[in-house]
Amino acid sequence: MSGQGLINGRDFARNACEMHGEIAAAALRRVQDGLYDDAGSIRWSLRGGLNARNQPVLDVTIDGELHLRCERCLGPLAHRVQVARQLVLVAHASDLLDPAEEEEDVDTVLLDQETDVAALIEDEVLLSLPFAPRHADGQCAAPRDLEHVAETAASPFASLAQLQRRRPANS
């Protein structure tokens, strides 16, 4: 997923620079385990600036679709990736805000000399994915026979109950 380049976040923000691009699902290496296939892509943009407190910020926007693997049926699940986040760049760890204090679409991050844009975009995609992707109830392609088997399967303790019933009362 290289090719997007490295930026100096502070300079990028202070000079109000902009970048944008598109990344194929196949290039999202850290996302591969959760994907059903390599179909889909995401479009992204990165815009630098200063917030109301004169802090350097990066505005990240991501939009696209990936095919995740449903955890119920293991089939494809079309997932819309939509991210609109502002990253406030801070120089010291002591300046990081507690996540509970941050606004919903704003994160504080440590300022690096060089920021790998591709890694930043992939980080945001990873953070936007559901923990356990599943089709909505009733929309799974799971065979209904398997669901019936699971519902009617005997308890592992059923055989113990049978043994207790067979045992004579005075032993």
N, C-alpha and C positions, 0 to 999 in steps of 0.2 A: 504494500500500500504506500510505498514511498513515491516520491515525485511531487508531493504537495509542497515540500520544502520546510526549512527552518525559519523562524522569525524571532526577532527580539521583541517580546511582548510589550515592553515599555515604549520602545520606539514606534512600534506598529500602532499602539493606542494613541500616543501623543501626536502622531502625524496623520491620524484618522485614515489609515490605510484600509483597503478592502481586498479580499480574495474570495473566489468562489470556484466551485468545481463539482464534479460528479464522481462517485466511487461505486464500482460494481460490487455486488454482494460477494463475489469470489475473492475480492481483494481485502475483505474484512476478516483477517486471519483470526483474531481473538473472538469473533462472533461465530465462526464456522461450526462449533459443536452444537449450537442451538438451531442451526438452519436445516431446513428440509432439502433444499437444493441451492444452486448458485444463481438462480433467477432473481431479478430485481436489482435495484440500485438506489442510491441516495444522492440527492443534490444538497449541497451545503454552501453556506456563505459565512464569512468571518469578517466582522467590521470592528475596527478599533475606534476608540474615542475616550472622552473623559466624562465621568458622572457628575452629579450636582456637587459632590464633595471634592471635585478636581482630582479624583483617583483614576488611574488608567483602567479601562475596561475593554473586554472583548465581547462583542455580541455574536453569539453562535446561533445560526438557524440551519436546521436540517429537515429535509422532507423527502420521503420516498417510501418504498414498500419492499419488505423482505418476506420470504417464505420460511416461517418458523416450523418446528416439528411439534405437533400437538402431543401433549403428554398422555392423553387418554387413548387416542387411536393411532398415534405415531404417523399420522398423515400430514399433508401440507396445511398450514394455517397462514393465510395472508395477513400480514401485520403492517399497519401504517405506522411509520416512524415520523413523528413530528416533534421537533425540539425547538424551543425559542428560549435561550438562556443567556444571561449576562454573567460573565466572569469578572469579578473585581480582582485586580492584581495587587497583591500586597507584598512588601519586601521582607517582612519578618513574620515568623510563626506566631509571635505574640499578637500580631494584627489580625489573625484569622478569627472569624466570628464562629461562635458555637452554631452548628447547623440549626438548632431550634430558634436562634435569633435571626437567621437569614430570611429574606423574603423568599417566596416560593420559587420564583424563576431567577434568583440571583444566588451565586455562590462566590465565596472568597477563596482564592487560590494563591499559592506562593508564586512569586514572580521568578522565572528562570531566565538565565542569560539567553538561552535559545529554547524555543518551544517548537516541537515537532507538530506541525499542523495536522498531518495524517493521524498521528496518535491521539491528538486532542479530539478530532472528529470521531474517531473510533471509540474513545472513552465515553463521549456523549451518547453515541448509539447504544453502547453497552448499558449505560445507566437508564436508558429509556425502555429497554426490553422488559417484558413481564417476567417475574420470577418463575412462574409455572404456566407457560402458554397452553391454553386449552380452547377448543371451540366452545361456543355457548351451549348450554344444555339442549340436547335434542338435535344438535347440528353435527355431531361427531360421526365420522364414518366407521366407528367401531362396530364390529358385527354384533347384532343383538343376541345371538346365541351365546357369546362369551359373557354378556351381562347376565343372562339367565343362569348360566353355570355358576357364576360368582354368587348370585343371590341364593341358589339352592344348594350350594356346596355344604357338606356336613362339617360341623365344628370338629376341630382336632380332638376335642374333649368328649365327643359322642362315643367313641370306642371305650373310653374309660368308664363312662356311665354304664355301658353294656356290661363291662367286666364286674362292676359293683353289683349289678342286679343278679348276676350269676353266682356270686359268692354266697356261701351259706351264712346264715345270720350268726351262728355261734362260733365262728372262727376268728 
